[in-house]
């Protein structure tokens, strides 16, 4: 939906972003400036962060490491808060799970209320009662854009949901996006996280809350991300890695300042119910949500944006001037050829699909979807996604 540049909007992000190959070398000095007692949150493999740990210890910091072996849930965040006792600064180096976990730990360590009081949907959604600790995000995958968002997604197993801990003060003090850290990322991770990144520039572009600044980011990032991901499925390509890191960053900037849609509205409850990986869920849903939105949209400007997205997908996959339906068919075919599982292969059965369609109605992501999709619409598109 095109709007005059003068239309009011707000834009917030991390205090500072360092982007580019080699920028991670600046991390030790920048972290030391924030504090000497460091909690370093990392993914399942601690070896990727060992150089940073050694550099920080060499500079005189006391470093405590905390492992995030899975997408974070309340129990894991509680463990992290206990491990962070006495911490001055929290650093997360890893994929989206590690970054979200680090962000949540930095937010909750000073808090005096129970975590549930601050969680959306399942809790009271209250703002933090104390400012978070300084937080530095260093992503090692190109997908979630969590390094520039003001929320952390946390699983609540007893409610079978994934929900957000959200506060504007949770924006990182520093985000270091060094594409070299993503070089050699496994193919399956590259595909799922890449489709998540692409989804996160498509949904803010076609949603009802877009603004001129997020539009400028997304118009460049959508075709760039599609092209880069196709190249990365063919061979390792440093330029494509650079492009995907940029697209992921743009997605985080856009979703934090615009909105999302039905893909993420469904992905939250589906992931919470089944434990299936978020990026793979988004990749499986995206083409079917695009078709459902195009069929149901009533706003001409939003319909034009959906058509534009369809053309970009078609062009990346070898078909010029593709309709949304044609683009979706191409994207499903290409994704399956690259090894992306269907929903059923991810362990998402009909019961989970039906429950997630009901739960999506209360998600924040659905509020900006470009078309009104009923529970029946949502169930039908998930059936088509396998």
Secondary structure, DSSP 4 states (H G I P E B T S, - for coil): ----TTS-------S-EEESTTGGGGHHHHHHTT-SEEEEEE-S-GGGGHHHHHHHHHTT-EEEEEE--SS-BHHHHHHHHHHTTT-SEEEEEESHHHHHHHHHHHHHTT--S-HHHHBTTTS--PPPSSPPPEEEEEESSSS--GGG-SEEEEEEGGGTEEEEEE-GGGS-SEEEE-GGGGTT--HHHHHHHHHHHHHHHHHHHHSTT--HHHHHHHHHHHHHHHHHHHHHHHS--HHHHHHHHHHHHHHHHHHHHS---HHHHHHHHHHHHH---HHHHHHHHHHHHHHHHHHH---HHHHHHHHHHHHHHHHHTT-TT--HHHHHHHHHHHHHHHTPPPTGGGT--HHHHHHHHHHHTTSSGGGG-SS---HHHHHHHHHHT-
